[in-house]
């Protein structure tokens, strides 16, 4: 938590409390439904919470903006971002029911009113949003056709509407067909070894 507060110094007491409660909730749910790998649960803040918030180092979501988290799994990056941006609305979707169950329960326990949760495939989600976010769901050439229809044309953020994906490693080949894609190294913001090869990939649409 000290590291989180240092990196995001403007957090309110309510936000800090929610972030503190997250690992407790996930440890409990993980004992019932395995949504986070057993080895990762011990590194919750670095590998799940801070990693998700890396997207906030690329863009600050505005009040009344709409964000779609595709393949949210246990609620990442959507839930941490929804805590950080309480005036922004987040749609968290996944095709796996047991994961959505955990997301619904954690969202309710944290009293997050700016999240809508649905068990649905990305291809069947029709709401228009400003950005689509995800964490290592699939390769970009597969992902972009799923969500391109969901990006609204009106712009209001510091960067053009599009996709923000958390990925790692050498992405040269994966992004070859996306010349406008930009990579932002998270190691510039987080000094933990986990972030050495972690990036936010931004594809404007």
BAROZA-899625 format. One line per 5 residues: number of its first residue (from 1); for each residue x, y, z of N, C-alpha, C, O, CB. Coordinates in steps of 0.001 Angstrom, whole numbers, padded with zeros to 6 digits. Atoms other than C-alpha are relative to their C-alpha. Glycine has a CB too. Layout:
<rs>
NUM	X Y Z X Y Z X Y Z X Y Z X Y Z ~ ...
</rs>
This chain:
<rs>
1	000813 -001206 000000 000000 000000 000000 000845 001253 000000 000469 002245 -000625 -000918 000007 001187 ~ -000873 -001180 -000030 002867 002417 000724 000445 000379 -001407 000484 001556 -001767 001230 -000259 000891 ~ -000445 -000235 001375 004087 002028 -002831 -001137 000573 -000836 -000928 001481 -001639 000522 -001304 -000632 ~ 001173 -000476 000731 000583 002548 -004207 -000281 001462 000314 -000536 002252 -000595 -001224 -000854 000337 ~ 000264 -001382 -000420 000082 005759 -002200 001098 000941 -000501 000833 002096 -000834 -000109 000085 001539
6	-001113 -000807 000510 003510 007005 -003261 -000177 000293 -001486 000092 001406 -001938 001340 -000718 000240 ~ 000162 -000164 001451 002716 006463 -006960 -001261 000790 -000340 -001286 001549 -001309 -000046 -001369 -000686 ~ 001266 -000714 000217 -000860 007781 -006707 -000326 000810 001262 -001195 000415 002040 -001170 -001004 -000344 ~ 000103 -000751 -001261 -000602 010463 -003976 -001336 000693 000228 -001615 001118 001349 001072 001021 000050 ~ 001272 -000715 -000173 -004040 011996 -004595 -001164 -000918 000361 -002317 -000490 000311 -000337 000751 -001262
11	001063 000926 -000387 -005993 008903 -003485 -000746 000509 001236 -000136 001025 002172 000581 -001397 000270 ~ 000803 -000383 -001161 -008854 009644 -001097 000042 -001117 001043 000494 -002226 000757 -001469 000305 -000419 ~ 000052 001013 -001059 -009331 007812 002199 -000885 -001170 -000414 -000583 -002322 -000103 -000516 000617 001312 ~ 000918 001037 000469 -012229 005902 000615 000672 -000911 -001027 000507 -002130 -000981 -001257 000637 -000603 ~ -000713 000796 001001 -010092 004783 -002336 001059 -000883 000654 001195 -002056 000306 000652 000915 -001047
16	-001038 000770 -000707 -007252 003688 -000036 -000630 -001185 000728 -000091 -002292 000707 000769 000904 001007 ~ 000693 001072 -000719 -009712 001667 002051 -000426 -001114 -000953 -000290 -002295 -000634 -001226 000557 000740 ~ 000413 001004 000988 -011068 -000072 -001064 001203 -000814 -000500 001122 -002036 -000632 -000709 000682 -001191 ~ -001198 000707 000452 -007562 -000911 -002290 000539 -000933 001099 001044 -002015 000801 001087 001010 -000421 ~ -000438 000841 -001126 -006692 -002270 001175 -000850 -001262 000111 -000349 -002334 000450 -000065 000790 001320
21	000919 001126 -000133 -009757 -004517 001128 000088 -000995 -001151 -000322 -002146 -001007 -001402 000508 000108 ~ -000028 000875 001176 -009116 -005958 -002325 000720 -001336 000239 000133 -002382 -000038 000663 000722 -001143 ~ -000671 001294 -000180 -006487 -008601 -001406 -000710 -000925 000980 -000670 -002145 000822 001408 000222 000470 ~ 000743 000812 -000969 -008590 -009767 001554 -001166 -000705 -000703 -001400 -001896 -000498 -000523 000883 001176 ~ 001130 000563 000740 -011604 -010286 -000713 000458 -001074 -000978 -000172 -002125 -001099 -000749 001104 -000749
26	-000469 000962 001007 -009581 -012054 -003392 000575 -001268 000632 000425 -002360 000083 001053 000649 -000889 ~ -000492 001202 -000689 -007868 -014382 -000938 -001171 -000894 000389 -001102 -002116 000258 000827 000383 001257 ~ 001183 000761 -000390 -011287 -015423 000315 -000627 -000685 -001217 -000909 -001883 -001183 -001027 000920 000685 ~ 000637 000577 001186 -012768 -015921 -003157 000905 -001003 -000701 000427 -001984 -001271 -000394 001101 -000971 ~ -000928 000919 000660 -009645 -017602 -004479 -000002 -001376 000657 000305 -002376 000007 001410 000577 000015
31	000082 001291 -000683 -010076 -020325 -001854 -001221 -000798 -000460 -001284 -002013 -000272 -000050 000206 001519 ~ 001220 000659 000491 -013499 -021080 -003417 000043 -000208 -001511 -000296 -001278 -002016 -001236 000825 000374 ~ -000076 000027 001468 -012960 -020276 -007103 001361 000551 -000398 001677 001701 -000093 -001171 000833 -000665 ~ -001375 -000406 000322 -009435 -020108 -008486 000020 000988 -001168 000033 000588 -002332 000860 -001234 -000338 ~ -000036 -001023 001053 -009375 -016792 -010377 001379 000653 -000121 001675 001312 -001118 -001054 001073 000276
36	-001375 -000504 000009 -005790 -015823 -009496 000906 -001176 000326 000607 -001953 001233 000202 001188 001026 ~ -000893 001123 -000267 -002877 -018265 -009634 000487 000057 001449 000686 001133 002012 001200 000008 -000980 ~ -000378 000091 -001420 -001826 -019475 -006182 001289 000772 000291 001412 001413 001335 000172 -001471 000411 ~ -001277 -000688 -000238 001694 -018080 -006575 -000147 001528 -000089 000577 002271 000573 001053 -000482 -001013 ~ 000180 -001442 000193 000412 -014657 -007691 -000743 000674 001143 -000572 001873 001362 -000737 000251 -001282
41	000807 -000613 -001057 -001954 -014111 -004764 000887 000618 001080 000473 001553 001765 -000943 -001039 000624 ~ -000944 -000554 -000980 001092 -013460 -002552 000650 001297 -000478 001287 002006 000302 001079 -001021 000311 ~ -000558 -001227 000586 002134 -010636 -004890 -001128 000845 -000586 -000984 001443 -001653 001057 -000335 -001097 ~ 001221 -000596 000517 -001334 -009156 -005280 000183 001458 -000428 -000238 001850 -001516 -001084 -000090 001037 ~ -000121 -001436 000304 -000399 -005464 -005144 000792 000251 -001265 000377 001054 -002101 000655 000731 001156
46	-000838 -000230 001174 002376 -005661 -007746 -000634 -000576 -001266 -000774 000120 -002272 001383 -000609 000213 ~ 000354 000725 001216 001006 -008239 -010168 -001449 000186 -000445 -001794 -000151 -001578 000262 -001447 000201 ~ 001400 -000188 000370 -002672 -007346 -010125 -000448 001450 000151 -000970 002046 -000792 -000882 -000897 000842 ~ 000488 -001351 -000241 -003403 -003980 -008547 000834 001056 -000740 000303 001793 -001571 000003 000290 001494 ~ -000845 -000992 000672 -000437 -001861 -009662 000049 -000231 -001505 000009 000717 -002289 001414 -000034 000573
51	-000041 000315 001432 -000259 -003677 -012994 -001218 000570 -000714 -001091 001182 -001775 000074 -001519 -000216 ~ 001226 -000538 000596 -003880 -002770 -013723 000035 001519 -000100 -000394 002099 -001098 -001210 -000433 000812 ~ -000035 -001463 -000041 -003294 000847 -012735 001058 000599 -000927 001120 001817 -001091 000253 000463 001413 ~ -000963 -000480 000993 -000453 001085 -015253 -000685 000740 -001142 -000105 001650 -001735 000809 -001164 -000555 ~ 000753 -000667 001071 -003120 002103 -017771 -000214 001474 000330 -000271 002310 -000571 -001360 -000697 -000224
56	000196 -001395 -000418 -003649 005294 -015729 001238 000856 -000231 001164 002082 -000149 -000385 000056 001466 ~ -001207 -000752 000320 -000063 006272 -016569 000041 000396 -001482 000916 001148 -001912 001239 -000821 000359 ~ 000095 -000346 001421 -001072 006498 -020235 -001115 001017 -000237 -000958 001947 -001029 -000245 -001264 -000847 ~ 001125 -000928 000159 -004437 008260 -019942 -000782 000083 001307 -000921 -000906 002027 -000932 -000448 -001166 ~ 000887 -000224 -001142 -006607 009750 -017201 -001428 -000010 -000529 -001820 000878 -001286 000331 001356 000743
61	001375 000084 000482 -010189 008650 -017812 -000840 001123 000601 -000726 001433 001787 -000612 -001372 000342 ~ 000784 -001170 -000399 -012647 011540 -017638 -001349 -000402 000606 -001838 -001506 000363 -000223 000920 -001204 ~ 001347 000251 -000511 -015941 011787 -015732 -000974 -000265 -001152 -000913 000383 -002197 -000486 001196 000847 ~ 001027 000396 000977 -018831 010173 -017649 000537 -000754 -001211 -000229 -001098 -002112 -000724 001214 -000474 ~ -000535 000853 001060 -016459 008307 -019955 -000466 -001429 000240 -000847 -001791 001353 001559 000076 -000053
66	000378 001411 -000097 -017268 004653 -020680 001182 -000866 -000454 001778 -000641 -001508 -001276 -000300 -000862 ~ -001149 000866 000252 -014623 001928 -020554 -000474 -001450 000020 -001230 -001849 000906 001132 000235 001056 ~ 000349 001419 000077 -015001 -001726 -021590 001227 -000852 000305 002253 -000742 -000366 -000572 -000351 -001398 ~ -001066 000942 -000358 -012823 -004374 -019907 -000391 -001373 -000546 -001298 -002026 -000029 000231 -000051 001567 ~ 000316 001266 000686 -012831 -007436 -022190 000831 -001139 000575 002046 -001020 000729 000251 000123 -001524
71	-000702 001134 -000602 -011974 -010823 -020695 000536 000374 001363 001700 000127 001678 001141 -000476 -000901 ~ -000427 -000580 -001280 -011870 -009271 -017249 000527 -001036 000993 001239 -000686 001934 -001149 000745 000626 ~ -000475 001034 -000931 -011217 -012622 -015532 -000541 000258 001394 -001753 000282 001607 001543 -000047 000030 ~ 000413 -000297 -001369 -011259 -011872 -011817 -000302 001465 000250 -000583 001855 001384 001054 -000443 000943 ~ 000322 -001422 -000149 -011828 -008159 -012472 001165 000935 -000271 001217 002047 000252 -000508 000253 001372
76	-001193 -000803 000284 -008528 -006884 -013855 000136 000225 -001503 -000005 -000709 -002292 001270 -000689 000558 ~ -000341 -001167 -000828 -007776 -004248 -014920 -001199 000827 000485 -001015 001869 001114 000910 000891 -000772 ~ 001181 -000836 -000205 -011372 -003042 -014517 -000268 000473 001409 -000538 001656 001619 -001157 -000719 -000451 ~ 000345 -000415 -001372 -011917 -003060 -010747 000984 001026 000565 000536 002046 001089 -000045 -001219 000918 ~ -000913 -001049 -000490 -008699 -001202 -009770 -000199 001341 -000708 -000139 002393 -000072 001443 -000449 -000173
81	000217 -001250 000743 -009353 001356 -012536 -001299 000671 000420 -001378 001898 000473 -000018 -000268 -001511 ~ 001277 -000577 -000443 -012951 001802 -011373 000126 000679 001361 -000559 001666 001630 -001075 -001083 000063 ~ -000263 -000655 -001289 -011688 002608 -007865 000741 001313 -000230 000435 002327 000397 000823 -000929 000938 ~ -000814 -001197 000269 -009163 005088 -009261 -000799 001099 -000696 -000560 002286 -000470 001209 -000370 -000856 ~ 000800 -000971 000760 -011716 006757 -011568 -001487 -000195 000332 -002226 -000767 -000470 000248 -000156 -001545
86	001374 000272 -000460 -015018 006755 -009611 -001090 000691 -000821 -002258 000313 -000727 -000137 000421 001430 ~ 000983 -000706 000826 -016733 009156 -012058 -000111 -000584 -001404 -000908 -000113 -002216 000361 001467 -000090 ~ -000012 000668 001313 -016036 006882 -015059 -000763 -001308 000116 -000672 -001993 001135 001466 -000255 -000502 ~ 000753 001265 -000061 -018310 003954 -015925 000758 -001122 -000717 001262 -000947 -001826 -001406 000176 -000630 ~ -000733 001160 000522 -016755 000526 -016502 -000947 -001173 -000246 -001760 -001525 000609 001119 -000417 000978
91	000695 001243 000327 -018273 -002484 -018257 001020 -001133 000067 001990 -001138 -000691 -000682 000074 -001419 ~ -000903 001130 -000149 -016563 -005704 -017140 -000678 -001236 -000555 -001716 -001659 -000046 000406 -000206 001483 ~ 000633 001159 000622 -017292 -008686 -019366 000975 -001172 -000096 002186 -000996 -000230 -000527 000363 -001393 ~ -000767 001232 000182 -016121 -012286 -019570 -000997 -001081 -000409 -002179 -001003 -000072 000797 -000404 001316 ~ 000897 001069 000448 -017537 -015437 -021147 -000089 -001140 001009 -000882 -002065 000833 000464 -000542 -001340
96	-000043 001080 -000995 -016763 -017595 -018075 -000788 000405 001239 -000440 001364 001929 001465 -000345 000380 ~ 000951 -000356 -001053 -019565 -017578 -015516 000591 000070 001396 000251 000974 002158 -001106 -000970 000005 ~ -000525 000012 -001369 -017562 -018461 -012392 000887 001220 000261 000954 001707 001390 000794 -001293 000256 ~ -000808 -001210 -000156 -015194 -015542 -013003 -000893 001220 000186 -000617 002088 001015 000922 000197 -001216 ~ 000944 -001106 -000121 -018104 -013163 -013479 -000650 000014 001382 -000917 001084 001930 -001075 -000094 -001089
101	000555 000099 -001352 -019560 -014412 -010188 000913 000688 001009 000441 001436 001866 -000209 -001474 000391 ~ -000971 -000622 -000906 -016367 -013351 -008369 000010 001519 -000202 000025 002279 000767 001420 -000587 -000233 ~ -000004 -001442 000297 -016360 -009961 -010117 -001232 000670 000597 -001130 001749 001180 000052 000244 -001530 ~ 001234 -000561 -000562 -019978 -009354 -009097 000086 000120 001514 -000320 001133 002085 -001204 -000863 -000386 ~ -000078 000010 -001460 -019290 -010271 -005477 001018 001022 000516 000756 001717 001498 000367 -001399 000499
106	-001022 -000968 -000423 -016098 -008191 -005194 -000498 001429 -000233 -000310 002306 000610 001333 -000238 -000767 ~ 000561 -001323 000311 -017790 -005219 -006885 -001022 000422 001058 -001028 001571 001500 -000657 -000009 -001398 ~ 001014 -000293 -001021 -020682 -005435 -004409 000640 000267 001356 000245 001196 002060 -000994 -001159 000114 ~ -000662 -000160 -001301 -018387 -005825 -001385 000732 001332 000101 000806 001921 001179 000981 -001146 000238 ~ -000716 -001276 000024 -016401 -002744 -002419 -000937 001185 -000238 -000512 002340 -000235 001074 -000028 -001078
111	001031 -001035 000224 -019645 -000831 -003085 000364 000906 -001174 000295 002131 -001078 -000193 000851 001271 ~ -000356 -000746 001207 -018540 000197 -006567 -001239 000151 -000876 -001737 -000820 -001445 001147 -000711 -000781 ~ 001235 -000273 000737 -021499 001848 -008277 000265 000307 -001477 -000672 000442 -002264 -000742 001165 000642 ~ -000349 -000385 001378 -019621 002648 -011497 000438 -001189 -000841 001159 -001024 -001825 001105 001043 000012 ~ -000346 001220 000740 -019271 -000970 -012693 -001268 -000742 -000393 -002172 -000924 000422 000923 -000917 000844
116	001028 000933 000470 -021624 -003076 -014825 000712 -001290 -000391 001727 -001254 -001087 -000828 000596 -001215 ~ -000640 001292 000221 -020797 -006794 -014993 -000903 -000876 -000851 -002098 -000985 -000575 000324 -000693 001342 ~ 000816 000858 000872 -021954 -009162 -017762 000778 -001230 -000448 001966 -001158 -000760 -000482 000786 -001226 ~ -000557 001220 000605 -021323 -012748 -018838 -000379 000037 -001477 -001501 -000307 -001849 -000542 -001325 000712 ~ 000262 -000181 001425 -021031 -012116 -022562 001325 -000026 -000755 002361 000369 -000219 -000765 001333 -000266
121	-001197 -000031 000855 -018549 -012568 -025392 000147 001400 -000597 -000847 002086 -000836 -000088 -001082 -001137 ~ -000256 -001349 000519 -016921 -009405 -026741 -000729 000254 -001316 -001209 001362 -001557 001497 000213 -000193 ~ 000652 -000158 001304 -018386 -010010 -030208 -001470 000379 000136 -002046 000995 -000761 000124 -001283 -000805 ~ 001435 -000230 -000195 -021894 -009775 -028743 -000319 001225 000854 -001485 001519 001115 -000618 -001208 000630 ~ 000190 -001205 -000813 -021368 -006637 -026645 -000131 001201 -000940 000746 001430 -001773 001193 000202 001012
126	000290 -001038 000993 -022872 -003633 -028452 000063 001435 000496 -000154 002359 -000287 -001330 -000234 -000551 ~ -000075 -001362 -000543 -022442 -000621 -026130 001199 000751 -000589 002261 000169 -000808 000100 -000037 001545 ~ -001107 -000849 000467 -020319 002260 -027434 000797 000517 001195 000220 000934 002199 -000533 001190 -000850 ~ -000876 -000423 -001097 -017320 003170 -025253 001132 000881 -000539 001371 000951 -001744 000580 -001234 000744 ~ -001147 -000828 000392 -014355 005544 -025255 001252 -000855 -000189 002006 -000667 -001144 000262 001090 001056
131	-001173 000870 000081 -011721 002878 -024603 -000364 -001432 000358 -001266 -001688 001156 001112 000507 000924 ~ 000053 001407 -000397 -011416 -000877 -024459 001316 -000315 000692 002383 000010 000172 -000246 -000954 -001238 ~ -001211 000404 -000719 -008955 -002226 -021876 000002 -001520 000138 -001050 -002158 000115 000083 000690 001405 ~ -000091 001449 -000232 -007667 -005762 -021361 001378 -000319 000538 002296 000499 000497 -000282 -000808 -001305 ~ -001289 000462 -000497 -004886 -007770 -019816 000304 -001348 -000627 -000226 -002379 -000214 000010 -000092 001552
136	-000514 001219 000637 -003190 -010308 -022103 -001094 -001010 -000347 -000986 -002191 -000018 001013 -000658 000905 ~ 001108 000887 000356 -006455 -011726 -023478 000340 -000852 -001214 000207 -002075 -001178 -001264 000810 -000272 ~ -000373 000715 001218 -005302 -012644 -026982 000845 000934 -000859 001053 002093 -000499 -001265 -000500 -000783 ~ -000828 -000825 000890 -003146 -011381 -029858 -000839 001127 -000603 -002046 000981 -000797 000629 -000867 -001126 ~ 000712 -001199 000441 -004048 -007940 -031194 -000769 -000213 -001301 -001842 000364 -001478 000976 001138 -000172
141	000700 000200 001276 -004997 -009161 -034676 -001329 -000740 000189 -002224 -000632 -000649 000894 -000780 -000975 ~ 001267 000656 -000352 -007719 -011296 -033050 -000883 000961 000791 -002095 001025 000585 000257 -001295 000819 ~ 000719 -000861 -000939 -008700 -008738 -030424 -000671 001191 -000681 -001835 001489 -000411 000949 000498 001064 ~ 000517 -001229 000632 -009164 -005645 -032611 -001330 -000230 -000721 -002252 000562 -000523 001027 000548 -000991 ~ 001301 000218 000656 -011945 -007137 -034815 -001147 -000243 000972 -002296 000069 000659 000097 -001168 -000936
146	001053 000212 -001001 -013850 -008146 -031661 -000610 001312 000467 -001824 001405 000651 000554 -000759 001196 ~ 000429 -001199 -000736 -014047 -004616 -030267 -000043 001284 -000818 -000489 002317 -000319 000901 000210 001150 ~ -000067 -001221 000807 -013572 -002159 -033121 -001361 000700 -000082 -001437 001929 -000070 000503 -000329 -001409 ~ 001365 -000543 000120 -017359 -001705 -033405 -000437 000778 001232 -001357 001593 001166 -000984 -001123 -000255 ~ 000414 -000603 -001272 -017543 -000580 -029773 000604 001377 000268 000164 002069 001187 000365 -000913 001122
151	-000677 -001280 -000248 -015276 002483 -030030 -000827 001147 -000567 -001085 001196 -001770 001422 000003 -000622 ~ 000801 -001135 000458 -017315 005680 -030198 000876 001011 -000739 002071 001124 -000464 -000709 000677 001191 ~ -000758 -000898 000878 -016270 008308 -032736 000310 001343 000654 001306 001977 000307 -000767 000230 -001284 ~ -000249 -001297 -000639 -016547 011395 -030500 001149 -000101 001008 001192 -001016 001831 -001279 000509 000702 ~ -001219 000019 -000824 -013265 012219 -028749 -000083 001051 001108 -000584 002154 000893 001254 000248 -000876
156	-000060 -001008 -001068 -012790 013924 -025387 001220 -000164 000916 001412 000636 001831 -001264 -000066 000834 ~ -001163 000239 -000845 -009594 012507 -023861 001273 000594 -000613 001256 001145 -001713 000180 -001498 000232 ~ -001288 -000550 000458 -005947 013523 -024196 000579 -000807 -001161 001439 -000318 -001894 001007 000032 001159 ~ -000402 000818 001138 -005442 010659 -026660 -001260 -000482 -000710 -002348 -000477 -000133 000892 -001205 000451 ~ 001139 000455 000798 -007690 009310 -029406 -000594 -001276 000601 000129 -002103 001156 000426 -000244 -001467
161	000666 001211 -000478 -010262 006672 -028442 000633 -001244 -000626 001116 -001201 -001758 -001509 000052 -000320 ~ -000596 001216 000544 -009040 003108 -028869 000156 -001083 001045 -000645 -001199 001972 001336 000308 -000608 ~ -000254 001174 -000840 -007585 000060 -027151 001242 000231 000857 002240 000779 000388 000172 -001273 -000871 ~ -001139 -000049 -000924 -005279 -000086 -024102 000155 -001388 000611 -000645 -001800 001451 -000201 001099 001121 ~ -000215 001378 -000451 -003870 -003569 -023470 001267 -000109 000839 002300 000469 000500 000081 -000953 -001201
166	-001179 000321 -000806 -001514 -004742 -020731 000640 -001261 -000570 000021 -002324 -000610 -000376 -000193 001513 ~ -000699 001125 000617 001068 -006994 -022356 001447 -000032 000468 001905 000877 001159 -000067 000089 -001539 ~ -001401 000116 -000384 004639 -008206 -021889 000849 -000585 -001114 000335 -001192 -002054 000130 -000848 001242 ~ -000944 000594 000946 007737 -009195 -023831 000167 000793 -001281 -000232 001954 -001365 -000436 -001379 -000338 ~ -000256 -000619 001299 008753 -008420 -027404 -001268 -000097 -000848 -001712 -001194 -001188 001211 -000680 -000721
171	001280 -000033 000718 005637 -007350 -029302 000154 000405 -001468 -000835 000694 -002141 -000952 000960 000692 ~ -000277 -000473 001365 007286 -006452 -032619 -000841 -000735 -001035 -001486 -000110 -001877 001482 -000171 -000329 ~ 000737 000792 000980 005717 -009293 -034570 -001507 000167 000162 -002227 000311 -000825 000376 -001471 000122 ~ 001444 -000116 -000249 002291 -009029 -032918 -000562 001325 -000494 -001694 001388 -000975 -000292 -000155 001485 ~ 000491 -001337 000349 002035 -005305 -033640 000368 000436 -001419 000134 001582 -001802 000540 001005 000979
176	-000462 -000332 001352 003439 -005457 -037186 -001121 000584 -000863 -000888 001501 -001650 000576 -001243 -000676 ~ 001130 -000447 000816 -000025 -004958 -038716 -000670 001254 000562 -001657 001742 000010 -001023 -001112 -000116 ~ 000593 -001176 -000658 -000746 -002016 -036401 001055 001103 000123 001575 001344 001212 -000568 -000375 001412 ~ -001076 -001002 000000 001700 000755 -037384 -000251 001192 000921 000690 001883 001312 000210 000502 -001393 ~ 000309 -001131 -000888 -000124 003323 -035228 000100 -000367 001477 -000038 000499 002342 -001393 000522 -000295
181	-000081 000452 -001389 000295 001229 -032069 001187 000636 000718 002255 000817 000134 000109 -001528 000058 ~ -001075 -000547 -000842 002359 002746 -029248 000181 -000899 001220 -000780 -001458 001748 -000316 001471 000439 ~ -000299 000799 -001183 004103 000921 -026407 000536 000900 001108 001429 001715 000880 001017 -001116 -000334 ~ -000424 -000776 -001160 004516 002443 -022952 000564 -000955 001041 -000148 -001825 001543 -001181 000834 000588 ~ -000671 000890 -000947 007034 000759 -020640 -000399 000334 001433 -000214 001462 001891 001525 000095 -000160
186	000424 -000230 -001379 005665 000340 -017128 001179 000087 000965 001036 000595 002077 -000937 -001101 000442 ~ -001192 -000095 -000846 009190 000033 -015737 000405 001452 000259 001141 001732 001206 001159 -000750 -000645 ~ -000277 -001423 -000219 009394 003829 -016096 -000761 000548 001205 -000386 001575 001770 -000360 000804 -001247 ~ 000854 -000480 -001090 006717 004169 -013417 000070 -000868 001252 -000090 -000374 002368 -001427 000075 -000470 ~ -000032 000944 -001115 007061 001052 -011241 001354 -000692 000013 001756 -001282 -000990 -001156 -001041 -000106
191	-001370 000520 -000024 010498 -000096 -010072 000118 -001470 000407 001231 -001985 000516 000817 000821 000932 ~ -000035 001425 -000327 009540 -003668 -009115 000476 -000807 -001214 000143 -000469 -002350 -001400 -000488 000464 ~ -000552 000828 001086 011339 -006360 -011179 -001087 -000580 -000899 -000852 -000823 -002083 000834 -001134 000580 ~ 001121 000554 000763 007952 -007713 -012287 -000317 000833 -001242 -000790 000298 -002244 -001238 -000093 000885 ~ 000407 -000907 001075 007490 -004661 -014542 001060 000201 -001089 000848 000991 -002009 -000355 001329 000586
196	-001108 -000236 000944 010775 -004915 -016487 -000410 -000135 -001461 000033 000647 -002302 001126 -000961 000284 ~ 000425 000209 001393 009104 -006234 -019649 -001496 000269 -000200 -002062 -000096 -001230 000324 -001429 -000433 ~ 001439 -000250 000083 005533 -005077 -018947 -000283 001333 -000694 000419 002323 -000490 -000628 -000009 001406 ~ 000325 -001186 000787 003887 -002563 -021247 -001502 000222 -000069 -002300 -000698 000110 000574 -000123 -001406 ~ 001352 -000310 000433 000673 -000776 -022015 000094 000227 -001513 000857 001078 -001971 -000602 001269 000768
201	000045 -000177 001448 -000047 -001127 -025737 -001259 000794 -000337 -002374 000402 000005 000019 -001382 -000750 ~ 001108 -000889 000387 -002206 001671 -027132 -000189 -000063 -001503 000742 000192 -002268 000266 001469 000455 ~ 000342 000023 001428 -003952 001241 -030483 -001168 000974 -000218 -002295 000675 000178 -000376 -001467 -000484 ~ 001104 -000937 000283 -005973 004297 -031601 -000912 -000563 -001079 -000440 -001189 -002029 000548 001381 -000438 ~ 000960 000499 000990 -009151 003453 -033530 -000981 001104 -000408 -001863 000871 -001234 -000770 -001218 000561
</rs>
